[in-house]
Amino acid sequence: MTCIAGIAEGGSVYLAGDSAGCAGWDLSVRGDPKVFANGPYVIGFTSSFRMGQLLRYSFSPPSPEADLHRFMCTAFIDALRTCLKDGGWASKDKEQEEGGTFLIGVAGALFRICDNYQVGIPASGFDAVGCGGQIANGAMFATAGKKPLARLETAMQAAERLSAGVRGPFSYVSMPPEAS
């Protein structure tokens, strides 16, 4: 249960994440954010707080290369798989590995990493994952033309209002970082 929303625009990537931690019908509001920077990357995770901790504190992502999609599908995913396996998070069933789902931004591009390690590029320039993902995507679609952070705020508010598994406060991160 969560909502992570992202927008790639003007050479920057902006992410927003909620604070819900859900287990069955139990909900807790967490103080550890689901969106963060790791080197030149911004990452927003779903699936598991343990996976997010590995992505934030154990993962040493390789430096991006010129052919960004190819790099993400190969060198990046190889490093990610190693990190998740070493951290005890990745699972394997019938010889197929699974990790978790998250959004990642680097070099002005937004990617969706799925639990089967597929790398997706949203043609719209925005994407959202988690139980509030479709709601957030609708809100970002409807706010086209507004500034990225305003669109993300609207998306997160809509997801919180319409999904039982999404709660504020919301965290925001961008790459390059927004000027204060």
Stockholm file with secondary structure:
# STOCKHOLM 1.0

chainA/1-180         MTCIAGIAEGGSVYLAGDSAGCAGWDLSVRGDPKVFANGPYVIGFTSSFRMGQLLRYSFSPPSPEADLHRFMCTAFIDALRTCLKDGGWASKDKEQEEGGTFLIGVAGALFRICDNYQVGIPASGFDAVGCGGQIANGAMFATAGKKPLARLETAMQAAERLSAGVRGPFSYVSMPPEAS
#=GR chainA/1-180 SS CCCEEEEEETTEEEEEECCEEEETTEEEECSSCSEEEETTEEEEECSCHHHHHIIIIICCCCCCCSSHHHHIIIIIHHHHHHHHHHTTCCEEETTEEECCCEEEEETTEEEEECTTCCEECCTTSEEEESTTHHHHHHHHHHTTTSCHHHHHHHHHHHHHHHCTTCCSCCEEEEESCCCC
#=GC SS_cons         CCCEEEEEETTEEEEEECCEEEETTEEEECSSCSEEEETTEEEEECSCHHHHHIIIIICCCCCCCSSHHHHIIIIIHHHHHHHHHHTTCCEEETTEEECCCEEEEETTEEEEECTTCCEECCTTSEEEESTTHHHHHHHHHHTTTSCHHHHHHHHHHHHHHHCTTCCSCCEEEEESCCCC
//
